[in-house]
Amino acid sequence: MKVIIKLFATLRDGRGKIVEAEYGEGTQINQIIKDLNIEEKEIAILLKNGILAKTDNVINEGDYLSIFPPVGGG
């Protein structure tokens, strides 16, 4: 099944802004994060179809993920 992953800020470095990938039924978000070489501690906000998600959530056909790192500033 096809999944679209939208990356933000520093998570785009070396990965791009939008990643489209194929995964099998029952795949959890944490597997996608691992495949993208992102450590869970690098993630501040994780959305599945615009709704707050957890890394153990299972993805479905047509889902899209939005992954945001911690944001600093001042």
Secondary structure by P-SEA (a helix, b strand, c coil): cbbbbbbcccccccccccccccccccccaaaaaaaaccccccccbbbccccccccccccccbbbbbbbcccccc
